[in-house]
Amino acid sequence: MKVVAVVTEDFRFFYETVRRLKEKGQPFISLGFSDPLPLNVELVLTTEGERKRLRGRKVIASDDPTWAVKAALVLLQGGSFNRIVVGVDPGPRPGIAILGDGKVLLGDTLLSPEEVAPAIRDFLSFVNTNELLLRVGHGDPTNRDRIINALWDVTRNIEMVDETSTTGSTGHPDAALVIAHTRGELLPSRPRVAPTQGEVRDIQRLSRIESEGAVTINSSLARQVAVGTLTLSEAIEKQKRKGV
């Protein structure tokens, strides 16, 4: 039977991942980063921050245990597809839906826009396809364009879809499924991310919450978070080092 290895030093990720694997009846083992990978291990689950410590292995890296386990269960089945379509409902917590030859393979909500590109790259590393099409909803322009920019080097076959017909809140996997099934306009070029003042202020507000009131990142760092060059955690650490 195919086995999953959980390799992490993050207790929360380990606990939640193991709990979900047990609920699904999926065999797994726990390994350290220096442990050899047994031959019966099909893939490894770890956090995004620990991904770089597992080069050369079949890895699903995510800070969201729910997504990691869902993706693992789908990918363990393997498969080849003529066409894979990925629908994304953009937002602070994007919804994502993946179709293989019209069949729903996976749908979920991710923790942040930065998680979309790694999630899709990981998924593609386990399946074969002749064509990849990305369809992104037109709403939430800043997060939408961050997602598109991150995926531009994965595929230029990207369509922007009018979300008027979708239902549910921003970042909903059901809305992402509708987007995946809806034809859009092919993008001619890479978009430029232009965060609004309101979005910058909201990121500053989130930095206060994330740091438990310790710091508020400045507007320059907040803009870098908005365009995707820094994560919120990285921006908070930079602000702390400035001593402000």
C-alpha positions as CSV (number, residue, x, y, z in Angstrom):
1,M,0.0,0.0,0.0
2,K,1.2,3.5,-0.8
3,V,2.6,5.4,2.2
4,V,2.9,9.1,3.0
5,A,5.8,10.5,5.1
6,V,5.2,13.4,7.4
7,V,8.5,15.3,7.8
8,T,8.3,18.5,9.9
9,E,9.5,20.2,13.0
10,D,6.2,22.2,13.2
11,F,4.1,20.7,15.9
12,R,0.8,22.2,14.8
13,F,1.3,21.0,11.2
14,F,2.4,17.5,12.4
15,Y,-0.5,17.1,14.8
16,E,-3.2,18.3,12.4
17,T,-1.8,16.4,9.4
18,V,-1.5,13.1,11.4
19,R,-5.0,13.5,12.7
20,R,-6.4,14.0,9.2
21,L,-4.4,11.1,7.8
22,K,-5.8,8.8,10.5
23,E,-9.3,10.0,9.8
24,K,-8.9,9.0,6.2
25,G,-7.3,5.7,6.9
26,Q,-4.2,6.7,5.0
27,P,-1.0,4.8,6.0
28,F,1.9,7.2,7.0
29,I,5.2,7.3,8.8
30,S,6.9,10.2,10.6
31,L,10.5,10.9,9.6
32,G,13.2,13.4,10.5
33,F,14.9,15.5,7.8
34,S,18.1,13.4,7.9
35,D,16.3,10.1,7.8
36,P,16.5,8.0,4.6
37,L,13.2,7.8,2.6
38,P,11.8,4.2,2.5
39,L,11.0,2.8,-0.9
40,N,7.3,2.5,-0.2
41,V,6.9,6.2,0.5
42,E,5.1,7.8,-2.4
43,L,5.3,11.4,-1.2
44,V,6.3,13.7,1.7
45,L,4.2,16.2,3.5
46,T,5.8,19.3,5.1
47,T,5.4,23.0,5.6
48,E,6.2,25.6,3.0
49,G,9.1,27.0,5.1
50,E,10.6,23.5,5.4
51,R,10.3,22.6,1.7
52,K,13.9,23.6,0.8
53,R,15.2,20.9,3.3
54,L,13.6,18.2,1.2
55,R,15.1,18.8,-2.3
56,G,14.9,15.8,-4.7
57,R,11.9,14.2,-3.0
58,K,8.3,14.1,-4.0
59,V,6.9,16.9,-1.8
60,I,3.6,18.5,-1.0
61,A,4.5,21.7,1.0
62,S,1.8,23.7,2.6
63,D,1.2,25.5,5.9
64,D,-2.4,24.2,5.7
65,P,-2.7,20.6,6.8
66,T,-6.2,20.2,5.3
67,W,-4.9,21.1,1.8
68,A,-1.8,19.0,2.2
69,V,-3.8,15.9,3.1
70,K,-6.5,16.5,0.5
71,A,-3.9,16.9,-2.2
72,A,-2.0,13.8,-1.1
73,L,-5.1,11.6,-1.2
74,V,-5.8,12.8,-4.8
75,L,-2.2,12.5,-6.0
76,L,-1.7,9.1,-4.6
77,Q,-4.2,7.9,-7.2
78,G,-1.9,9.3,-9.9
79,G,-3.1,9.7,-13.5
80,S,-2.6,11.3,-16.8
81,F,-4.9,13.9,-18.3
82,N,-5.3,15.6,-21.7
83,R,-6.2,18.8,-20.0
84,I,-6.0,20.2,-16.5
85,V,-8.0,23.4,-15.7
86,V,-7.4,25.3,-12.4
87,G,-10.0,27.8,-11.3
88,V,-9.0,30.4,-8.7
89,D,-11.3,32.7,-6.8
90,P,-8.9,35.4,-5.7
91,G,-8.9,36.9,-2.2
92,P,-6.9,36.9,1.1
93,R,-7.8,33.2,1.4
94,P,-8.2,32.1,-2.3
95,G,-10.5,29.4,-3.3
96,I,-9.1,26.8,-5.7
97,A,-10.6,24.0,-7.9
98,I,-8.6,21.6,-10.1
99,L,-10.3,19.7,-13.0
100,G,-8.8,16.8,-14.9
101,D,-10.5,16.3,-18.2
102,G,-13.6,17.9,-16.8
103,K,-13.6,15.8,-13.5
104,V,-13.2,17.6,-10.2
105,L,-10.0,16.4,-8.7
106,L,-9.6,18.8,-5.8
107,G,-11.2,21.9,-4.3
108,D,-10.3,23.9,-1.2
109,T,-9.5,27.3,0.4
110,L,-5.9,28.2,0.8
111,L,-4.4,30.3,3.6
112,S,-3.0,33.1,1.4
113,P,-2.4,34.2,-2.3
114,E,1.2,33.1,-1.9
115,E,0.1,29.5,-1.4
116,V,-1.6,29.2,-4.8
117,A,1.5,28.8,-7.1
118,P,3.3,26.3,-4.8
119,A,0.1,24.2,-4.5
120,I,-0.3,24.1,-8.3
121,R,3.4,23.3,-8.9
122,D,3.3,20.5,-6.4
123,F,0.1,19.1,-8.0
124,L,1.6,19.2,-11.5
125,S,4.7,17.4,-10.3
126,F,2.6,14.3,-9.6
127,V,0.5,14.1,-12.7
128,N,0.9,14.2,-16.5
129,T,-1.0,16.5,-18.7
130,N,-0.9,17.8,-22.3
131,E,-2.4,21.2,-21.5
132,L,-2.7,23.4,-18.4
133,L,-5.2,26.2,-18.3
134,L,-5.5,28.6,-15.4
135,R,-8.7,30.6,-15.0
136,V,-8.8,33.4,-12.4
137,G,-11.8,35.4,-11.3
138,H,-11.6,39.1,-12.1
139,G,-12.4,40.3,-8.5
140,D,-10.0,41.5,-5.8
141,P,-7.5,43.0,-8.3
142,T,-4.4,43.1,-6.1
143,N,-4.6,39.5,-4.9
144,R,-5.7,38.4,-8.3
145,D,-2.6,39.9,-10.0
146,R,-0.3,38.6,-7.3
147,I,-1.6,35.1,-8.0
148,I,-1.3,35.5,-11.8
149,N,2.3,36.9,-11.5
150,A,3.3,34.0,-9.4
151,L,2.0,31.5,-12.0
152,W,3.2,33.4,-15.1
153,D,6.3,31.2,-15.3
154,V,4.2,28.0,-14.9
155,T,1.9,28.7,-17.8
156,R,1.0,31.7,-20.0
157,N,-2.3,30.0,-20.8
158,I,-4.2,32.2,-18.3
159,E,-7.7,33.5,-18.6
160,M,-9.5,36.1,-16.6
161,V,-13.1,35.2,-15.9
162,D,-16.0,37.5,-15.1
163,E,-17.1,36.4,-11.6
164,T,-20.5,38.0,-11.8
165,S,-22.1,34.5,-12.1
166,T,-20.2,33.0,-9.2
167,T,-21.8,32.6,-5.8
168,G,-20.3,32.6,-2.3
169,S,-17.8,34.8,-0.6
170,T,-14.3,35.7,-1.9
171,G,-12.0,32.8,-1.6
172,H,-14.8,30.1,-1.8
173,P,-13.9,26.8,-3.5
174,D,-17.4,26.5,-5.0
175,A,-16.9,29.9,-6.7
176,A,-13.5,28.6,-7.9
177,L,-15.3,25.6,-9.4
178,V,-17.6,27.9,-11.4
179,I,-14.6,29.9,-12.5
180,A,-12.9,26.7,-13.7
181,H,-15.9,25.9,-15.9
182,T,-16.3,29.4,-17.3
183,R,-14.5,30.6,-20.4
184,G,-12.6,33.9,-19.9
185,E,-10.4,36.3,-21.8
186,L,-6.8,35.2,-22.4
187,L,-4.3,37.6,-20.8
188,P,-1.9,39.1,-23.4
189,S,0.7,40.1,-20.8
190,R,1.8,39.9,-17.2
191,P,-0.2,42.2,-15.0
192,R,1.3,44.9,-12.8
193,V,0.3,44.7,-9.1
194,A,-0.9,48.1,-7.8
195,P,-2.2,47.9,-4.2
196,T,-4.5,50.6,-3.1
197,Q,-4.0,52.7,0.1
198,G,-6.8,50.9,1.7
199,E,-5.1,47.5,1.0
200,V,-1.8,48.8,2.4
201,R,-3.5,50.0,5.6
202,D,-5.3,46.7,6.0
203,I,-2.0,44.8,5.7
204,Q,-0.6,47.1,8.4
205,R,-3.6,46.3,10.6
206,L,-3.0,42.5,10.0
207,S,0.6,43.0,11.0
208,R,-0.5,44.3,14.4
209,I,-2.8,41.3,14.8
210,E,-0.1,38.8,13.6
211,S,2.5,40.2,15.9
212,E,0.1,40.4,18.9
213,G,0.4,44.1,19.1
214,A,4.3,44.1,19.1
215,V,4.8,46.0,15.8
216,T,3.0,47.7,13.0
217,I,4.9,47.4,9.7
218,N,5.5,50.6,7.8
219,S,3.7,51.4,4.5
220,S,6.8,50.4,2.4
221,L,6.9,46.9,3.9
222,A,3.1,46.6,3.6
223,R,3.4,47.4,-0.1
224,Q,6.0,44.7,-0.5
225,V,3.6,42.3,1.2
226,A,0.8,43.4,-1.1
227,V,2.8,42.8,-4.3
228,G,4.1,39.4,-3.0
229,T,7.8,40.2,-2.6
230,L,7.6,39.6,1.1
231,T,5.3,37.5,3.3
232,L,3.6,39.1,6.2
233,S,5.8,37.2,8.6
234,E,9.0,38.3,6.8
235,A,7.8,42.0,6.9
236,I,7.1,41.8,10.6
237,E,10.6,40.4,11.3
238,K,12.1,43.2,9.2
239,Q,10.1,45.8,11.2
240,K,11.3,44.2,14.4
241,R,14.9,44.4,13.4
242,K,14.4,48.1,12.7
243,G,13.4,48.5,16.3
244,V,10.2,50.5,15.5
